[in-house]
Amino acid sequence: MTDVIVFLGIQGSGKGTQAKLLADSIGFQHINIGDLFREQVAKGTELGKEVNSIITSGALVSDELVFKLVSSTLNPASKGVIFDGFPRTPAQAEYLLKHYQVRCVFYLELSEAEAISRIEGRRVCKGCGENYIS
């Protein structure tokens, strides 16, 4: 069973930054579901087209599609996985506990006001996709 670490928190709390730093440090694969969906949409894959039509309609992507994306993305050569912002629903949490060995969960707490301040100052490099604070 694959070892898993989970980072949870509101947008802007730093979960992506911390998850990436830890993944690089310990040799785990970093998986951010939102980034993966955006990548599929940009590539025009069948999954991306399905996700795009769901998002465009204003609906939420189903748990089943999330599970499909997660299982298709896993790198079997990795020591483990760090999920950034996953799970988001009770069904996703059950899936995670059933299929993976969750070793640790970090919840990054941040006030809504601070999160908004951070997000307003965030810039993303179009070349490499790296986040920067202005």
C-alpha positions as CSV (number, residue, x, y, z in Angstrom):
1,M,0.0,0.0,0.0
2,T,1.3,3.4,-1.0
3,D,2.4,5.8,1.9
4,V,0.5,9.1,1.8
5,I,0.9,12.5,3.4
6,V,-2.0,15.0,3.0
7,F,-2.0,18.8,3.1
8,L,-5.4,20.5,3.7
9,G,-6.3,24.2,4.1
10,I,-8.1,27.0,2.3
11,Q,-6.7,28.5,-0.9
12,G,-3.7,30.6,-0.1
13,S,-2.8,28.8,3.1
14,G,0.5,27.5,1.6
15,K,-0.4,23.9,1.2
16,G,1.0,23.7,-2.3
17,T,4.2,25.4,-1.4
18,Q,4.7,23.2,1.7
19,A,3.7,20.0,-0.1
20,K,6.1,20.6,-2.9
21,L,9.0,21.4,-0.5
22,L,8.4,18.2,1.5
23,A,7.9,16.1,-1.6
24,D,11.2,17.3,-3.0
25,S,12.9,16.7,0.3
26,I,11.7,13.1,0.9
27,G,11.3,11.8,-2.7
28,F,7.5,11.6,-2.7
29,Q,5.3,12.4,-5.7
30,H,3.4,15.6,-5.2
31,I,-0.2,15.5,-6.5
32,N,-2.5,18.6,-6.7
33,I,-5.8,17.6,-8.2
34,G,-6.7,21.1,-9.4
35,D,-3.4,21.3,-11.3
36,L,-3.9,17.9,-12.8
37,F,-7.4,18.8,-14.0
38,R,-6.2,22.0,-15.6
39,E,-3.4,20.1,-17.3
40,Q,-5.9,17.6,-18.7
41,V,-8.1,20.5,-20.0
42,A,-5.1,22.3,-21.6
43,K,-4.0,19.1,-23.3
44,G,-7.5,18.4,-24.7
45,T,-7.6,14.8,-23.4
46,E,-10.9,13.0,-23.2
47,L,-10.8,13.4,-19.4
48,G,-10.0,17.1,-19.9
49,K,-12.9,17.6,-22.3
50,E,-15.2,15.9,-19.8
51,V,-13.9,18.0,-16.9
52,N,-14.1,21.2,-18.9
53,S,-17.8,20.6,-19.8
54,I,-18.6,20.0,-16.1
55,I,-16.7,23.0,-14.9
56,T,-18.2,25.2,-17.6
57,S,-21.7,24.2,-16.6
58,G,-20.9,25.3,-13.0
59,A,-21.0,21.8,-11.6
60,L,-18.4,20.1,-9.4
61,V,-16.3,17.3,-10.8
62,S,-17.6,13.9,-9.5
63,D,-15.6,11.9,-7.0
64,E,-15.4,9.1,-9.6
65,L,-13.5,11.4,-12.0
66,V,-11.2,12.5,-9.2
67,F,-10.5,8.8,-8.4
68,K,-9.8,8.1,-12.0
69,L,-7.4,11.0,-12.3
70,V,-5.6,10.0,-9.1
71,S,-5.1,6.4,-10.1
72,S,-3.9,7.3,-13.6
73,T,-1.4,9.8,-12.2
74,L,0.4,7.7,-9.6
75,N,4.1,7.0,-10.2
76,P,4.8,3.4,-9.0
77,A,8.5,4.3,-8.7
78,S,7.8,7.0,-6.1
79,K,8.4,6.3,-2.4
80,G,5.0,7.7,-1.6
81,V,2.5,10.5,-2.4
82,I,1.8,13.9,-1.0
83,F,-1.7,15.1,-1.8
84,D,-2.3,18.8,-1.9
85,G,-6.0,19.7,-1.3
86,F,-7.2,16.1,-1.6
87,P,-9.6,14.7,-0.2
88,R,-12.3,17.3,-0.5
89,T,-15.4,15.2,0.2
90,P,-16.3,12.4,2.6
91,A,-16.3,9.9,-0.3
92,Q,-12.8,11.0,-1.3
93,A,-11.6,10.6,2.3
94,E,-13.0,7.1,2.4
95,Y,-11.4,6.3,-0.9
96,L,-8.0,7.6,0.4
97,L,-8.2,5.5,3.6
98,K,-9.3,2.4,1.7
99,H,-6.5,2.5,-1.0
100,Y,-3.6,4.2,0.7
101,Q,-1.6,4.2,4.0
102,V,-2.2,7.7,5.3
103,R,0.9,8.5,7.5
104,C,0.2,12.2,8.3
105,V,-2.3,14.9,7.6
106,F,-1.4,18.6,7.9
107,Y,-4.1,21.2,8.2
108,L,-2.8,24.7,7.5
109,E,-5.0,27.2,9.3
110,L,-5.3,30.7,7.9
111,S,-7.9,33.5,8.4
112,E,-10.0,34.3,5.4
113,A,-8.7,37.9,5.4
114,E,-5.1,36.7,5.3
115,A,-5.9,34.2,2.5
116,I,-7.5,36.9,0.4
117,S,-4.5,39.2,1.0
118,R,-2.1,36.4,-0.2
119,I,-4.2,35.5,-3.2
120,E,-4.5,39.1,-4.3
121,G,-0.8,39.4,-4.3
122,R,-0.1,36.1,-6.1
123,R,1.4,36.1,-9.5
124,V,2.0,33.0,-11.7
125,C,4.9,32.7,-14.2
126,K,3.5,31.9,-17.6
127,G,6.7,30.1,-18.5
128,C,7.2,27.7,-15.6
129,G,3.9,28.0,-13.6
130,E,5.7,29.0,-10.4
131,N,3.8,31.2,-7.9
132,Y,5.3,34.5,-6.8
133,I,4.1,37.1,-4.3
134,S,4.1,40.7,-5.5
